[in-house]
Amino acid sequence: MANSSPPISIRTRATAAFGIRYPIVQGGLARIARAELAAAVSEAGGLGQIAVAGVAEPEALRAEIRKAKSLTSQPFSVNFPMGYLKMDDLIELAAEERVAAMSFTGGDPSRHLRRLEGSGITALVLVSGPEQAKKAEQGGAHVLAVVGYEGGGHIGRTDLTTLVGTPLVVRSVGIPVLAGGGIADGYGLAAALALGAEGVEVGTRFIAVKETRAHQNYKDLVVRSGGQDTVVVKKTLRTPGRAVNNSWSRRILEAEAAGESPEVILAMVKADSNERGILHGDVDSSLLWLGQSAALVDDVPTAGELIARMVAQAHAASVRLARTMHQLG
Ligand SMILES: Cc1cc2nc3c(=O)[nH]c(=O)nc-3n(C[C@H](O)[C@H](O)[C@H](O)COP(=O)(O)O)c2cc1C
């Protein structure tokens, strides 16, 4: 190690459940997070994830999983959005390939959780409040991630912020909870641990690292975005998501305000509207998910540099807090 200070350890029930060194989970990032990113995050001590959204064919998923395995021997996860055709086959395939973990978002995963019982695969379920959290725990989830309103991508229907939603979910269940939404550095990680979370799920910050498939224009946009540069679309479909405030998301908001039908709105949020920005760099006429934490992003490091920096910042924050607080008498 180039750094002469002793390595920092952050141990929680979440690091034990996933078999990882640091409680930093890279969020599933639809069409952005593939084998290179997942492997780089896991290799650096976090939990990397391959996002299934946008991987159409089972054999393409198998190839991604095998590629990640060729790049790291550390545990990684595969992220499944619920409610899509073929999901059963893809989950079966990932189980066959013996991935260390799977995560589930956007629907009820109970059937899949039952399928994973006794398989040794750690099941992470995304929730947006205590009711969903209790249900997921009863259904067999091993770890939960609660994602607050500040977060990028789909944020659930509760509107709870990370600062309120995290302790509420922590109080309502017995299994370890990750906090997500608005966390882009080690200060956020320390804050999440202070709230009772046992780790973090980070999405927006991981768009702007070297190993993602996101077009350079999208990474540059993350770096230059401020706290007011996102909007929440799709509220009328009851699947709200936080995205870049650009001409495309404003068109969606106008259509929603005008009372357009779900079919019209759905046509505006299809995969190709997302791919135009991610793959072709058209960051104005595309639907691009982005959280408020983009305001905290200033550079495009490697995933490994980012994780090392987050761990050092979390440690610095804990030292600063310990120095600030004194028991009198
Ligand atoms: C570009 C983008 C795409 C996302 N796609 C997915 C996805 O496919 N599956 C998923 O579980 N979460 C997805 N999310 C949510 C993240 O996994 C994570 O929960 C969220 O980004 C955390 O909030 P943050 O953006 O403030 O870090 C996405 C988020 C972003 C920003």
The ligand as an ORCA input file, in Angstrom:
! r2SCAN-3c Opt
* xyz 0 1
  C     -28.859      6.027    -13.366
  C     -29.544      5.222    -12.314
  C     -30.093      3.997    -12.655
  C     -30.666      3.186    -11.659
  N     -31.126      1.942    -11.985
  C     -31.499      1.081    -10.994
  C     -31.784     -0.286    -11.279
  O     -31.755     -0.742    -12.425
  N     -32.080     -1.086    -10.228
  C     -32.106     -0.630     -8.922
  O     -32.325     -1.413     -7.994
  N     -31.872      0.664     -8.643
  C     -31.551      1.517     -9.641
  N     -31.233      2.821     -9.325
  C     -31.246      3.245     -7.903
  C     -29.868      2.974     -7.260
  O     -29.594      1.594     -7.237
  C     -29.769      3.517     -5.824
  O     -30.717      2.893     -4.989
  C     -29.982      5.012     -5.755
  O     -29.333      5.611     -6.858
  C     -29.416      5.582     -4.456
  O     -29.518      6.973     -4.414
  P     -28.355      7.977     -4.951
  O     -28.574      8.079     -6.415
  O     -28.654      9.244     -4.244
  O     -27.038      7.385     -4.592
  C     -30.725      3.652    -10.313
  C     -30.207      4.922    -10.000
  C     -29.622      5.709    -10.974
  C     -29.053      7.051    -10.586
*
